[in-house]
Amino acid sequence: MLPEEIQQLETPAAIAQWDAEALTGGSLARGELVLWTARERIAALCRFLKEERQFTRLVAVTCIDRYPVEPRFEVVYLLHSIPRNERLRLKVAVHSGDAVVPSVCGVWAGANWYEREVFDMFGVRFEGHPDLRRILMPDYWQGHPLRKDFPVHGHKYSYKDE
Amino acid sequence: MNPVDTAMEHRLEEIEPAAPGAPRRMVLNMGPQHPSTHGVLRVILELDGEIVTSARPDIGYLHTGIEKQAEALGWQQVVTITDRMDYLANLSNNLAYVLPVEKLLGIEIPPKAQWMRVLLAELSRINSHVVWLGTHALDLGAMTVFFYCFREREELLRIFEMFSGQRMMTSYIRIGGLALEPPRGWDRAVRNFIRGFPEKVDEYEALLRENPIFLKRTQGVAYAPLEQLLDLGVTGPMIRAAGLAWDIRKAEPYSSYEKFDFRVPVEQSSDVYARFLIRLEEMRQSARIVEQALEGMPEGAWKADAPRVVLPDREKMKTQMEALIYHFKIVTEGVHVPAGEAYVPVESPRGEIGFYVVSDGGTQPWRVFMRTPSFGNLQALPALFEGKLIADTIAALGSMDFVLGDVDR
């Protein structure tokens, strides 16, 4: 559950009031608030934060690969509220065997490319994304480069047109 | 589903002919090598006559895998690849990387280094805006401004070379302070440049603001409402041109920006012209900040007193055992950054740049995510293109001021 000092903060308190089960953990380090939530609740939580807590801006969506620890992936949402000048990080843990997260494209249109990037680089799929394709790597690329078990110099130097 | 299959499906859909009776449409590829993108970007345009009905940007041609590379380098070494992304504002990138790492380390940076960083970041902003203005005006057919702007850029590059030894890839900021002591005579060089600069901005302004072709091609062109831009994650001059007075230097000051007096320009019309006015004013404000930094530059150390992070002076290393040990440890092993994560946003010339660094306590980053402004801003390209004339696409592209190295990383 949430540590004491976080429960008293405005945003986590508001979330707890809206849905007592929404948050599964949190931390406050160096003035940066991180909240953990379950995969099933992320889209609803984002909508709540945008509409009720003025987090009108999605800064980015990214991912951390904790290989070989399971759950392996942490999908990270960086949110920002301009009117209240507040930043928040949401995290969702995902197992490597079942790396699927609901898309938040419906909440912020800007999530589109960031989710595609996470899919391209880590292989985490976003359910309900309107156009989930690779974005930075070529279509024919095998594997997901930012996974920790992907070598820095790639598996092989072969190109389709050669 | 195999990603290769989805990609092929998408391609087939692109070239599929229209059904009988459907309105005729034409698919036009703008790029990957188009002179006005100033980099490798392909935009798939669908046209109905001269109207753009759909625009889809295709990026990734310049993908260098900098985030992956960062995981294979030491903490200090990563600084030298950050300036490869946004090659017009290298020092802003340096600063954006260094701040979260210093936050994790918990070290205190001496005032002189902080002020120097502000000065250099603002010179970077001027450099970036000058290149943007020159090339944007050139794309719209105004050639003189281009030459004038590159004249100023040359002077700036000379200053950067003085500091870092390089003209283009200027990594000068390091974790804990600066890379080297500021070179002798740097203040005179910067003062010489900044003294005449505001008049030069007036000169550009006069050349363009009274140019009927430029006005016709920019006023009311590529409009997008503020809500839409916010929803798409646009930051920087583009969002300020849409009427939002939000600048990270004011909202969340870093590196002693709170000690400087400057104004954040805001425009309401959210068109190409508004974005031009914003960047012009930002150049003037940056010049003001540089002047203040020159006048009030604090005395003292230019790097932090953090023996495990910052290399000792050469003289100390030769005479003191402790310093020799730290030197040896840093050079052979690297810097240990405490486990944890940090994100510090910085206002780059293009908008919010932030490095989300994750450490596992080792001498190499576990993960460095680069939230680059160009990537976020480029997502708004369809919003600026669709329903508008194809002739306006060049003006719209230019007004976004993206750097493809910054988009693809």
Interface residues (C-beta under 8 A of the other chain):
Chain A: A29 R30 E32 V34 T56 R57 L58 V59 A60 T62 I64 D65 V76 L78 I82 N85 R87 R89 W108 A109 G110 N112 W113 M121 D131 L132 R133 R134 I135 L136 M137 P138 D139 Y140 W141 P145 L146 F150 V152
Chain B: P3 V4 T6 A7 M8 H10 R11 I59 G60 H63 G65 E67 K68 Q69 E71 A72 K103 L104 Q228 L230 D231 L232 G233 V234 L244 W246 A251 E252 G340 E341 A342 Y343 P345 E352 G354 Y356 V358 W366 R367 F369 R371 F375 G376 L378 Q379 D408 R409
